[in-house]
Amino acid sequence: MIKGGEPEFILFGDSHAGAIAPGFDTYAKANGHAGLLVAYNGLVPLYGMGHERKDCHSDIVQKVMDIVYKHDNIKKGCVSCKVGYPC
C-alpha cells in the first residue's frame, strides 16, 4: 500500500512496478493521495499475456481486478512491465 488512506489509484505490474513505486509514493504523499501497489516479479499485468518462462499469472490478475472492483474509490491505474516479453 502506498500510504495515505483509502487507495485512489493502483500501480500494478512486475518488478518494474516495484522499482517505480517510490516515485508514486512521493507524489501521492505530497499531494494527499493514497494508492495500492501490486508488484510480482515476471508478471505481465494483462489477461492472456505471458512469456515462455512463466505462465500468464491470470489468477493474480483476476485477484487484482477483484480488488479494484471492490474499491469504488480506485479511479486510476497504471500498469508497468518489461516490454518485449516473448508471448
C-alpha positions in Angstrom: 0.0 0.0 0.0 1.3 3.4 -0.9 0.4 5.1 2.4 -2.1 7.9 3.0 -5.6 6.4 3.4 -8.0 4.6 1.1 -6.4 3.9 -2.2 -7.4 6.1 -5.1 -5.1 4.5 -7.7 -3.4 1.2 -8.3 0.1 0.6 -9.6 0.2 -3.0 -11.0 2.9 -5.0 -12.7 6.2 -6.8 -12.5 9.4 -5.8 -10.7 9.4 -2.6 -12.8 6.2 -1.5 -11.0 8.1 -2.1 -7.7 11.0 -0.1 -8.9 8.9 3.0 -9.8 6.7 2.7 -6.7 8.8 5.1 -4.6 8.2 7.9 -7.1 4.4 7.2 -6.9 4.7 7.2 -3.1 6.5 10.5 -3.0 4.0 12.1 -5.4 1.0 10.7 -3.5 2.2 11.8 -0.1 3.0 15.3 -1.3 -0.5 15.7 -2.8 -2.6 14.0 -0.2 -3.4 10.8 -2.2 -3.1 7.1 -1.5 -2.6 4.1 -3.7 -2.2 0.4 -3.9 0.9 -1.4 -5.2 0.8 -4.9 -6.6 4.1 -6.0 -8.0 5.1 -9.6 -8.8 8.4 -10.5 -10.5 7.8 -11.6 -14.1 4.1 -10.8 -14.1 2.6 -9.4 -17.3 -0.4 -7.5 -15.9 -2.8 -8.3 -18.7 -5.2 -11.3 -19.2 -3.8 -13.9 -21.5 -0.4 -12.4 -21.8 2.7 -14.3 -20.6 6.1 -15.3 -21.7 7.9 -18.6 -22.3 9.5 -18.8 -18.9 6.3 -18.1 -16.9 2.6 -18.8 -17.0 0.3 -15.9 -17.6 -0.4 -15.4 -13.8 -4.1 -15.0 -14.7 -5.0 -15.9 -11.1 -3.1 -12.9 -9.8 -4.6 -10.6 -12.5 -8.0 -11.8 -11.5 -7.4 -11.1 -7.8 -6.2 -7.6 -8.6 -9.2 -6.9 -10.7 -11.4 -8.2 -7.9 -9.7 -5.7 -5.5 -10.2 -2.8 -7.9 -13.9 -3.7 -8.4 -14.5 -3.8 -4.7 -12.9 -0.3 -4.1 -15.1 2.3 -5.8 -12.6 5.0 -4.8 -9.9 3.5 -7.1 -10.4 5.6 -10.3 -7.0 5.4 -11.9 -4.5 2.7 -12.6 -1.0 2.3 -14.0 0.5 -0.9 -15.3 4.2 -1.4 -15.6 6.1 -4.3 -17.0 9.1 -5.1 -19.2 8.3 -4.5 -22.8 9.3 -7.3 -25.1 8.3 -10.4 -23.2 8.1 -13.1 -25.9 4.4 -14.2 -25.9 
